[in-house]
């Protein structure tokens, strides 16, 4: 499993992100869907990583800097062919290490409240994230769960 910073130009990454956007749109109403598209992920305050097994894309994720001490996890997605292989956990550990290296003191995320998001919530909780209130520009939403971890 190889994790690398990705420039978001490859077709495999574009396809996985399209799958991610379609999945999020099918689970939440538009006003409660916070997934970013390719253009939004290319903003300078976002670092995007892809996870590979040789030339096969396994997953992806990003860190969005909110300020010098706080970042948000975005676009966590594992390819359906690689579910339950530890891809998301390894990538999340990588992002936690990078967040600490950058000097962030807090890492937060928004995920869905529905049953389909239970595996993600268990993963985050298992790595020390706890539920919290909305952060950044988010507002209370029955379709959202907010989590944070002090670093």
C-alpha positions as a Markdown table, in Angstrom:
| # | Residue | x | y | z |
|---|---|---|---|---|
| 1 | Unk | 0.0 | 0.0 | 0.0 |
| 2 | Unk | 1.6 | 3.3 | -1.2 |
| 3 | Unk | 0.2 | 6.7 | -0.2 |
| 4 | Unk | 1.1 | 9.7 | -2.3 |
| 5 | Unk | 0.1 | 13.3 | -2.7 |
| 6 | Unk | -2.0 | 13.3 | -5.8 |
| 7 | Unk | -2.4 | 16.1 | -8.4 |
| 8 | Unk | -6.0 | 15.1 | -9.2 |
| 9 | Unk | -5.3 | 14.6 | -12.9 |
| 10 | Unk | -5.6 | 10.8 | -13.3 |
| 11 | Unk | -8.8 | 9.2 | -14.6 |
| 12 | Unk | -8.8 | 6.6 | -11.8 |
| 13 | Unk | -9.0 | 9.3 | -9.1 |
| 14 | Unk | -11.6 | 11.3 | -11.1 |
| 15 | Unk | -13.7 | 8.1 | -11.4 |
| 16 | Unk | -13.4 | 7.3 | -7.6 |
| 17 | Unk | -14.4 | 10.9 | -6.7 |
| 18 | Unk | -17.4 | 10.7 | -9.1 |
| 19 | Unk | -18.4 | 7.5 | -7.3 |
| 20 | Unk | -18.0 | 9.3 | -4.0 |
| 21 | Unk | -20.1 | 12.3 | -5.1 |
| 22 | Unk | -22.9 | 10.0 | -6.5 |
| 23 | Unk | -22.9 | 8.0 | -3.3 |
| 24 | Unk | -23.1 | 11.0 | -1.0 |
| 25 | Unk | -25.9 | 12.5 | -3.2 |
| 26 | Unk | -27.9 | 9.3 | -2.9 |
| 27 | Unk | -27.7 | 9.3 | 0.9 |
| 28 | Unk | -28.3 | 13.0 | 1.8 |
| 29 | Unk | -30.4 | 15.8 | 0.5 |
| 30 | Unk | -28.4 | 18.4 | -1.6 |
| 31 | Unk | -28.2 | 21.0 | 1.3 |
| 32 | Unk | -26.7 | 18.3 | 3.5 |
| 33 | Unk | -24.1 | 16.9 | 1.1 |
| 34 | Unk | -20.7 | 18.4 | 1.8 |
| 35 | Unk | -18.5 | 16.3 | -0.5 |
| 36 | Unk | -16.1 | 18.3 | -2.7 |
| 37 | Unk | -15.7 | 17.9 | -6.5 |
| 38 | Unk | -12.4 | 17.8 | -8.3 |
| 39 | Unk | -12.2 | 21.6 | -8.8 |
| 40 | Unk | -12.8 | 22.3 | -5.1 |
| 41 | Unk | -10.2 | 19.7 | -4.1 |
| 42 | Unk | -7.6 | 21.6 | -6.1 |
| 43 | Unk | -7.8 | 24.7 | -3.9 |
| 44 | Unk | -4.4 | 25.6 | -2.3 |
| 45 | Unk | -5.6 | 25.0 | 1.3 |
| 46 | Unk | -6.3 | 21.3 | 0.5 |
| 47 | Unk | -3.8 | 18.4 | 0.3 |
| 48 | Unk | -5.2 | 15.3 | -1.5 |
| 49 | Unk | -3.7 | 11.8 | -1.2 |
| 50 | Unk | -4.4 | 8.7 | -3.1 |
| 51 | Unk | -3.6 | 5.1 | -2.0 |
| 52 | Unk | -2.3 | 2.6 | -4.5 |
| 53 | Unk | -1.5 | -1.1 | -4.7 |
| 54 | Unk | 1.0 | -0.9 | -7.6 |
| 55 | Unk | -1.1 | 0.6 | -10.4 |
| 56 | Unk | -4.5 | 0.0 | -8.8 |
| 57 | Unk | -6.2 | 2.9 | -6.9 |
| 58 | Unk | -7.4 | 1.7 | -3.5 |
| 59 | Unk | -8.7 | 4.9 | -2.0 |
| 60 | Unk | -8.3 | 8.6 | -1.3 |
| 61 | Unk | -8.6 | 11.4 | 1.2 |
| 62 | Unk | -7.7 | 15.0 | 1.8 |
| 63 | Unk | -6.9 | 17.5 | 4.5 |
| 64 | Unk | -8.4 | 21.0 | 4.3 |
| 65 | Unk | -6.6 | 23.6 | 6.3 |
| 66 | Unk | -9.2 | 25.7 | 8.2 |
| 67 | Unk | -6.5 | 27.8 | 9.9 |
| 68 | Unk | -3.0 | 27.4 | 11.2 |
| 69 | Unk | -4.1 | 25.1 | 14.0 |
| 70 | Unk | -7.2 | 23.3 | 12.7 |
| 71 | Unk | -7.8 | 21.1 | 9.6 |
| 72 | Unk | -10.7 | 19.1 | 8.3 |
| 73 | Unk | -10.7 | 15.6 | 6.8 |
| 74 | Unk | -12.4 | 15.5 | 3.4 |
| 75 | Unk | -13.2 | 13.1 | 0.6 |
| 76 | Unk | -12.3 | 9.9 | 2.4 |
| 77 | Unk | -13.2 | 7.0 | 0.1 |
| 78 | Unk | -12.2 | 3.4 | -0.4 |
| 79 | Unk | -12.7 | 1.7 | -3.7 |
| 80 | Unk | -15.4 | -0.9 | -3.5 |
| 81 | Unk | -12.8 | -3.5 | -4.6 |
| 82 | Unk | -10.7 | -2.7 | -1.6 |
| 83 | Unk | -13.2 | -2.4 | 1.3 |
| 84 | Unk | -12.2 | -4.0 | 4.6 |
| 85 | Unk | -8.5 | -4.2 | 3.7 |
| 86 | Unk | -7.4 | -1.4 | 6.1 |
| 87 | Unk | -7.1 | 1.3 | 3.3 |
| 88 | Unk | -9.1 | 4.0 | 5.2 |
| 89 | Unk | -7.4 | 3.3 | 8.5 |
| 90 | Unk | -3.9 | 3.5 | 7.0 |
| 91 | Unk | -4.7 | 6.7 | 5.1 |
| 92 | Unk | -6.3 | 8.2 | 8.2 |
| 93 | Unk | -3.2 | 7.4 | 10.3 |
| 94 | Unk | -1.1 | 9.0 | 7.6 |
| 95 | Unk | -3.2 | 12.2 | 7.7 |
| 96 | Unk | -3.0 | 12.3 | 11.5 |
| 97 | Unk | 0.8 | 12.1 | 11.3 |
| 98 | Unk | 0.8 | 14.8 | 8.7 |
| 99 | Unk | -1.5 | 17.0 | 10.7 |
| 100 | Unk | 0.8 | 16.7 | 13.7 |
| 101 | Unk | 3.9 | 17.4 | 11.6 |
| 102 | Unk | 2.2 | 20.6 | 10.3 |
| 103 | Unk | 1.5 | 21.7 | 13.9 |
| 104 | Unk | -2.3 | 21.5 | 13.8 |
| 105 | Unk | -3.8 | 21.1 | 17.3 |
| 106 | Unk | -7.2 | 19.8 | 16.1 |
| 107 | Unk | -8.5 | 17.7 | 13.3 |
| 108 | Unk | -12.2 | 17.6 | 12.6 |
| 109 | Unk | -14.6 | 16.0 | 10.1 |
| 110 | Unk | -18.2 | 15.9 | 9.0 |
| 111 | Unk | -19.8 | 12.6 | 8.1 |
| 112 | Unk | -23.3 | 11.3 | 7.6 |
| 113 | Unk | -25.7 | 10.3 | 10.4 |
| 114 | Unk | -27.3 | 7.4 | 8.5 |
| 115 | Unk | -26.6 | 3.7 | 8.9 |
| 116 | Unk | -24.4 | 3.6 | 5.8 |
| 117 | Unk | -21.9 | 5.8 | 7.6 |
| 118 | Unk | -21.6 | 3.6 | 10.7 |
| 119 | Unk | -18.3 | 1.9 | 9.5 |
| 120 | Unk | -16.8 | 5.3 | 9.0 |
| 121 | Unk | -17.9 | 6.6 | 12.4 |
| 122 | Unk | -16.4 | 3.4 | 14.1 |
| 123 | Unk | -13.1 | 4.0 | 12.2 |
| 124 | Unk | -12.9 | 7.6 | 13.4 |
| 125 | Unk | -13.9 | 6.8 | 17.0 |
| 126 | Unk | -11.4 | 3.9 | 17.0 |
| 127 | Unk | -8.6 | 6.5 | 16.2 |
| 128 | Unk | -9.7 | 8.8 | 19.0 |
| 129 | Unk | -12.2 | 11.1 | 17.3 |
| 130 | Unk | -15.2 | 12.2 | 19.5 |
| 131 | Unk | -18.5 | 13.7 | 18.5 |
| 132 | Unk | -18.7 | 17.5 | 18.7 |
| 133 | Unk | -20.8 | 20.4 | 17.5 |
| 134 | Unk | -20.6 | 22.0 | 14.0 |
| 135 | Unk | -17.3 | 23.7 | 13.2 |
| 136 | Unk | -16.1 | 26.0 | 10.4 |
| 137 | Unk | -19.1 | 27.0 | 8.3 |
| 138 | Unk | -21.2 | 23.9 | 9.2 |
| 139 | Unk | -24.6 | 24.2 | 11.0 |
| 140 | Unk | -26.6 | 21.6 | 13.0 |
| 141 | Unk | -28.1 | 19.2 | 10.5 |
| 142 | Unk | -29.9 | 15.9 | 11.2 |
| 143 | Unk | -28.0 | 14.3 | 8.3 |
| 144 | Unk | -24.6 | 15.2 | 9.7 |
| 145 | Unk | -22.3 | 14.0 | 12.5 |
| 146 | Unk | -19.4 | 16.2 | 13.5 |
| 147 | Unk | -16.3 | 14.7 | 15.1 |
| 148 | Unk | -13.0 | 16.1 | 16.3 |
| 149 | Unk | -9.7 | 15.0 | 17.7 |
| 150 | Unk | -7.2 | 17.0 | 19.7 |
| 151 | Unk | -3.7 | 16.4 | 18.5 |
